[in-house]
Amino acid sequence: MALSSYLRPVRDCLRTYQAMYRKRPLLKKVKSLSRRLVSAYEHGEISWMDYNNWMEELWTAADDGELHLIDKLERRLS
């Protein structure tokens, strides 16, 4: 019984790290795409309004874990 009470927090911690590891590719993609959006705005390729809208879409998709929406944004930027 005592061993179980010690292992439960370890198991919960491992599950948290596993969840973070699974989200890692998503976070890398969000970081890369946000840099591309900043660069596109700075070089005059997109307007301020488009930049704001796309960043809002990007972070909403990231919060929801919607990788396909992030891919769609990336294709629109290309």
C-alpha positions as CSV (number, residue, x, y, z in Angstrom):
1,M,0.0,0.0,0.0
2,A,2.8,2.4,0.9
3,L,4.6,1.7,-2.4
4,S,1.4,2.5,-4.3
5,S,1.2,5.9,-2.7
6,Y,4.8,6.7,-3.7
7,L,4.3,5.4,-7.3
8,R,1.2,7.4,-8.0
9,P,2.9,10.8,-8.1
10,V,5.7,9.4,-10.2
11,R,3.2,7.9,-12.7
12,D,1.3,11.2,-12.9
13,C,4.6,13.0,-13.5
14,L,5.5,10.6,-16.3
15,R,2.1,11.1,-17.9
16,T,2.6,14.9,-17.8
17,Y,6.0,14.5,-19.5
18,Q,4.6,12.1,-22.1
19,A,1.8,14.6,-22.9
20,M,4.4,17.4,-23.3
21,Y,6.6,15.2,-25.5
22,R,3.6,14.5,-27.8
23,K,2.9,18.2,-28.2
24,R,6.5,19.0,-28.9
25,P,6.2,18.7,-32.8
26,L,3.2,21.0,-32.6
27,L,5.1,23.6,-30.6
28,K,8.0,23.5,-33.0
29,K,5.6,24.0,-35.9
30,V,3.9,26.9,-34.1
31,K,7.2,28.6,-33.3
32,S,8.4,28.2,-36.9
33,L,5.2,29.5,-38.4
34,S,5.0,32.5,-36.1
35,R,8.6,33.5,-37.1
36,R,7.6,33.2,-40.7
37,L,4.5,35.4,-40.1
38,V,6.7,38.1,-38.4
39,S,9.2,38.0,-41.2
40,A,6.4,38.2,-43.9
41,Y,4.9,41.2,-42.1
42,E,8.3,42.9,-41.7
43,H,9.1,42.5,-45.4
44,G,5.7,43.8,-46.4
45,E,4.4,40.5,-47.8
46,I,1.2,40.6,-45.6
47,S,-0.7,43.5,-44.1
48,W,-1.0,44.2,-40.4
49,M,-4.6,43.0,-40.4
50,D,-3.6,39.7,-42.1
51,Y,-0.8,39.3,-39.6
52,N,-3.1,39.7,-36.6
53,N,-5.8,37.4,-38.1
54,W,-3.3,34.7,-38.9
55,M,-1.6,34.9,-35.5
56,E,-4.9,34.6,-33.8
57,E,-5.8,31.6,-36.0
58,L,-2.4,30.1,-35.3
59,W,-2.6,30.3,-31.5
60,T,-6.2,29.2,-31.5
61,A,-5.2,26.1,-33.5
62,A,-2.2,25.6,-31.2
63,D,-4.4,25.8,-28.1
64,D,-6.8,23.3,-29.5
65,G,-4.0,21.0,-30.8
66,E,-5.3,21.3,-34.4
67,L,-2.3,20.3,-36.4
68,H,-4.2,20.2,-39.7
69,L,-5.3,23.9,-39.2
70,I,-1.7,24.9,-38.6
71,D,-0.7,23.0,-41.8
72,K,-3.4,24.9,-43.7
73,L,-2.1,28.2,-42.4
74,E,1.4,27.2,-43.5
75,R,0.2,26.4,-47.0
76,R,-1.6,29.8,-47.2
77,L,1.6,31.6,-46.2
78,S,3.6,29.8,-48.9
